[in-house]
Structure formats: structure tokens, C-alpha cells
Amino acid sequence: PDPQKAWIPHALKEANRLLEKGDYSALLSSSSPVSCHIISHKLKQLHNIPWVADFRDLWTQNHNYQYSSMRRRFEKSLERKTLDNSDAMITVSPQWVERLKNFHRSSNVYLLTNGFDELYDQTNHSSYEKIVFSYTGRIYPSKQDISRILIAISNLINEGFFSSSNVQFNYYGPSRNIVQSTINKNNSISSDEWIQINDSVDRRKSYKIQRSSDILVILNWDDDHEKGVVPSKLFEYIGARRPIIATGGGGLDYVSEIINNVPLGYYCKDVKTIEIKIKHIIDSITNNRLPIDIE
């Protein structure tokens, strides 16, 4: 089912050795890769040990499934066969819980979200000489749109709310070409001197970047049929305890629900709303009402 399939016989051999030697109360397989579920399916057959299958991303119902419809049809059969002896499944959003329940005709599917590490480096946020926006991670073309936040910032510069020398947007990730292409084809982005496009950094460095930013950006999944996508960076951002602006998608998804129920930022469906919320956050910064505290 994935490039890791060659690992299956080696993992089975080692897992069998451990299970025969030690006293284990349960199996937990977490994907991706989904090969780990095939391994646990076979171990369940051999050892009759309770098995929980964890889906941080879905398998054949994956929002970013990249193979043909014919392959998907055969792989759906493989998924059902693989999970038929699992004792429970867990995944990251209520929408995906329901999807797994319906697909596998099972009630034993539960919500276990991603989270954040409390051991974050406590780097101070910026000194507010510049308002620093940051986005860390990949951008999926046609599914995530960075133009809204860039246009909103550009509009505020043109309006005189702040100058291009007083604001900076940092991108860190493997999608440099997508960001540059967005800038090039958008006449609404009058200047890019305030935009810094950087390569990917390691996770520890990304934590420092997030913590030292003033506003962190989430790009929701632009698909009205997919409401359960929750980027793991949302929880990293929560751990960074900096204000968040999420944009994209049609709203009423799990990202907007999390943001609306925790005092950490705003979901903004369009450019105008982004502008309003940026002004509100900067007003809070000016009046020393940040950083936000999360219980």
C-alpha cells in the first residue's frame, strides 16, 4: 500500500520475537505509513492481543489521496480486510471519526486529537519593532491558498495602517515556488519586500520561529466536502502561545471550531475579515494584552 511495504516481513519477525519474549498488553499501530496496520493485522491473528489502529491521516479516504480511482477501489478492499480484526480505531477529528465508522461499519472509533509539547523553548516573541507573521510547513497546491493573507497584509500597507518596513511575513517550508508564484501572479500584492521565503527548517528551529512571531498563519483545506483536516501545526501554534489567523475553506470545519472555542486567534473566511482581525491583534499588542494565555 505504500513505499514502506518492504519493511513488513522484517517488522513482523522482530515484533513476533518481542511478543514471544515479553509481556505486552496491547498493540498500537499509527499511520502513516499504512503498512504498520498490515503488520498489526497479522500480529493480531498470531497472538490474539488487543489492537488499536491510529489514523493521524486516513487511508483510502485521505484528503490528499494521490492515486487513481481504480487503485482506490482495490485499496478500499484491502483497508477493510486489514482492519476487520482491530479492536478499536482512533483519529484526529470528529468528521474523520464518523467517516471511519461509516466506512468500516464499526462503532469502535474514537477521537484522539494531535497535541503540543509543553517543553517548548521559551523564546521571547518579537520586540514589536516589526510585526512578524509566520507560516511553517508545506502548502498543497489547489487545496491551500496563501494569497488571502498576503493580499490582506498588502492592503493594510497600501492603506497606511503599517509600512512595509514595519511588517514581515516569513515562509519556511518546501513550497517556495508556490509562494513565489502566488506573489508573481497577484497584482493585489503591490510589493514583496516584506515577504521572506525560506527553506525548510528542523522541528526545533520551527518551534523557535513560531514562538518569536507575532501572528501565526494556518491555511485551511479548500474543499467543501472535507471538514476534518486539522494541520498538526495548529497544535504547535497553540503550544507557541501566539495569536493565530486561520483562513481558507468554507468555515464550519474542525479547525475553525478549535479556534473559536479556545482564545487563541481567529478564523477568517475572506480578505476583509483577515484585515479586521490583524488590526484587532495589533491593537492588543500595542495595549500589552498579549501574549494570550491558554489554560
C-alpha positions in Angstrom: 0.0 0.0 0.0 3.0 2.3 0.3 6.8 2.5 -0.3 7.3 1.0 3.2 5.9 -2.4 2.3 9.3 -4.0 2.1 9.6 -3.3 5.9 6.6 -5.6 6.6 8.4 -9.0 6.9 11.3 -7.6 8.9 8.9 -5.8 11.3 6.8 -8.9 11.7 9.9 -11.0 12.5 11.0 -8.5 15.2 7.6 -8.0 16.6 7.0 -11.7 16.9 10.3 -12.1 18.8 9.3 -9.3 21.2 5.8 -10.7 21.8 7.0 -14.2 22.4 9.7 -12.9 24.8 7.9 -10.2 26.7 4.5 -9.4 28.3 2.6 -6.9 26.3 -1.0 -5.9 26.9 -1.8 -4.3 23.5 -0.7 -3.3 20.0 -0.8 0.3 18.8 -0.2 1.0 15.1 -0.2 4.5 13.9 -0.2 5.7 10.3 1.2 6.9 8.0 2.7 4.6 6.7 -0.4 2.3 6.5 1.9 -0.7 6.2 2.1 -0.7 10.0 -1.6 -1.6 10.1 -1.0 -4.7 7.9 1.8 -5.7 10.3 -0.6 -5.3 13.3 -3.4 -7.2 11.5 -1.1 -10.2 11.1 0.2 -9.9 14.7 -3.4 -9.8 16.0 -4.0 -13.1 14.1 -0.9 -14.7 15.6 -1.1 -13.5 19.2 -4.7 -12.5 19.7 -3.6 -9.4 21.5 -5.9 -6.3 21.7 -5.1 -3.9 18.8 -5.8 -0.2 18.4 -5.3 1.3 14.9 -4.5 5.0 14.9 -5.1 7.2 11.9 -3.3 10.6 12.1 -4.3 10.7 8.4 -6.9 8.5 6.8 -6.0 5.7 4.4 -8.2 5.4 1.3 -10.3 8.3 2.4 -7.3 10.5 2.7 -8.0 14.2 1.8 -4.7 14.1 -0.3 -5.1 10.7 -1.9 -2.9 10.8 -5.0 -3.6 7.6 -6.8 -6.2 6.5 -9.4 -9.8 5.7 -8.7 -9.2 2.1 -9.8 -6.4 1.7 -7.3 -8.5 3.3 -4.7 -11.3 0.8 -5.3 -8.9 -2.2 -4.8 -7.2 -0.5 -1.8 -10.6 0.1 -0.1 -11.0 -3.6 0.0 -7.5 -4.0 1.4 -8.3 -1.4 4.1 -11.5 -3.2 5.2 -9.8 -6.6 5.2 -6.8 -5.2 7.2 -8.9 -3.5 9.9 -11.6 -6.2 10.3 -9.9 -7.7 13.3 -8.9 -4.4 15.1 -10.4 -3.8 18.5 -10.7 0.0 18.1 -9.7 2.8 15.8 -8.7 6.4 16.7 -8.3 9.5 14.6 -7.8 13.3 14.9 -11.2 15.0 14.2 -14.9 14.3 14.7 -15.5 14.4 11.0 -12.9 11.6 10.4 -14.4 9.6 13.3 -17.7 9.5 11.5 -16.1 8.7 8.2 -14.2 5.7 9.7 -17.4 4.5 11.5 -19.3 4.5 8.2 -16.6 3.0 6.1 -15.8 0.2 8.5 -19.3 -0.2 9.8 -17.9 0.0 13.3 -18.9 1.9 16.4 -15.4 1.4 18.0 -13.9 4.6 16.5 -12.8 7.3 18.9 -11.4 10.9 18.8 -7.8 11.5 19.9 -6.5 14.8 18.6 -2.9 15.8 18.0 -1.4 17.9 20.7 1.6 20.1 21.5 4.7 19.7 23.6 4.9 21.7 26.8 8.7 21.6 26.7 8.8 24.3 24.0 11.8 26.6 24.0 10.6 29.8 25.7 12.0 32.2 23.1 10.6 35.6 23.6 8.3 37.0 20.9 9.5 39.9 18.8 10.1 43.3 20.3 7.2 44.6 18.0 9.7 46.8 16.1 8.2 44.8 13.3 5.0 42.8 13.2 6.2 39.3 12.2 3.8 36.8 10.6 5.0 33.3 10.1 3.9 30.1 8.3 5.9 26.9 8.8 5.3 23.9 6.6 4.1 22.6 3.2 1.5 24.2 1.0 -0.7 21.9 -1.1 -1.5 23.5 -4.5 -5.2 23.8 -5.3 -6.0 22.8 -1.7 -4.4 25.6 0.3 -4.3 29.3 -0.7 -1.7 31.6 0.8 -2.8 34.6 -1.3 -5.6 35.8 1.1 -3.2 36.6 3.9 -0.6 38.2 1.6 -3.3 40.3 -0.1 -4.7 41.4 3.3 -1.3 42.5 4.6 -0.5 44.3 1.3 -3.9 46.1 1.5 -3.1 47.3 5.1 0.3 48.6 3.9 -1.4 50.5 1.0 -3.9 51.8 3.4 -1.1 53.1 5.7 -2.1 51.0 8.7 1.6 50.0 8.8 4.5 50.4 6.4 6.4 47.7 4.5 9.4 48.3 6.8 7.3 47.6 9.9 5.9 44.2 8.9 7.4 40.9 7.8 5.9 37.7 6.5 8.1 34.6 6.9 7.5 31.4 5.0 9.5 28.3 6.0 9.0 25.1 4.0 9.4 23.1 0.8 6.8 25.1 -1.2 8.9 28.1 -2.0 7.8 28.0 -5.7 4.2 28.1 -4.7 4.7 31.2 -2.6 6.7 33.0 -5.3 4.2 32.1 -8.0 1.4 33.5 -5.8 3.2 36.8 -5.4 4.0 37.0 -9.1 0.5 36.4 -10.4 -1.3 38.6 -7.9 -1.5 42.3 -8.8 -3.1 42.9 -5.4 0.3 42.2 -3.8 1.9 45.6 -4.7 5.3 44.8 -3.2 7.1 41.7 -1.8 9.9 43.4 0.0 8.3 42.5 3.3 8.0 38.8 2.4 10.8 36.4 3.3 10.7 33.0 1.6 12.9 30.4 3.4 13.8 26.7 3.0 12.5 24.1 5.4 14.0 24.1 8.9 14.1 21.3 11.5 11.3 21.0 14.1 13.2 22.6 16.9 14.1 25.6 14.8 10.4 25.9 13.7 9.3 26.0 17.3 11.7 28.9 17.9 10.3 30.7 14.8 6.7 30.2 15.9 7.5 31.4 19.5 9.3 34.5 18.2 6.5 35.5 15.8 3.6 37.9 16.5 1.0 36.2 14.3 0.9 32.6 13.1 -0.9 31.6 9.9 -2.9 28.5 9.2 -4.2 27.6 5.7 -7.4 25.6 5.9 -8.2 22.9 3.3 -10.1 24.4 0.4 -12.6 21.6 -0.1 -16.3 22.0 1.0 -16.5 18.2 1.3 -13.6 17.9 3.7 -14.2 19.5 7.1 -11.9 17.2 9.2 -8.4 18.2 8.1 -6.5 19.6 11.1 -2.9 20.5 10.4 -0.6 19.4 13.2 1.0 22.8 13.1 -2.2 24.2 14.6 -1.3 22.4 17.9 2.3 23.6 17.6 1.0 27.1 17.2 -1.1 26.6 20.4 2.0 25.5 22.2 3.8 28.6 21.0 1.1 30.7 22.6 1.0 33.3 19.8 -2.2 34.7 18.1 -3.4 32.6 15.1 -5.1 33.6 11.9 -6.7 30.7 10.0 -8.0 31.3 6.5 -9.4 29.2 3.7 -12.0 26.6 3.5 -15.7 27.3 3.9 -15.7 27.5 7.7 -17.7 25.2 10.0 -14.7 22.8 10.0 -12.8 21.4 12.9 -10.0 24.0 12.7 -12.5 26.9 13.0 -14.2 25.0 15.8 -11.0 24.7 17.8 -10.0 28.3 17.2 -13.5 29.6 18.1 -13.6 27.6 21.3 -10.1 28.4 22.6 -8.9 32.1 23.0 -6.0 31.8 20.6 -6.9 33.5 17.4 -9.5 34.0 14.6 -10.9 32.1 11.7 -11.2 34.4 8.7 -13.1 33.3 5.6 -12.1 36.3 3.4 -9.5 39.0 2.9 -11.6 41.8 4.5 -12.1 39.7 7.7 -8.3 39.0 7.8 -7.6 42.7 7.7 -10.1 43.4 10.5 -8.6 40.7 12.7 -5.0 41.7 12.0 -5.9 45.3 13.2 -7.5 43.8 16.3 -4.4 41.7 17.2 -2.0 44.6 16.6 -4.2 46.8 18.8 -4.0 44.1 21.5 -0.2 44.1 21.1 0.0 47.8 21.3 -2.0 47.8 24.5 0.0 45.0 26.1 -2.8 42.4 26.1 -0.6 39.7 24.5 0.7 37.1 24.7 -2.5 35.2 25.1 -2.8 32.7 28.0 -4.1 29.2 27.3 -5.4 27.3 30.3 
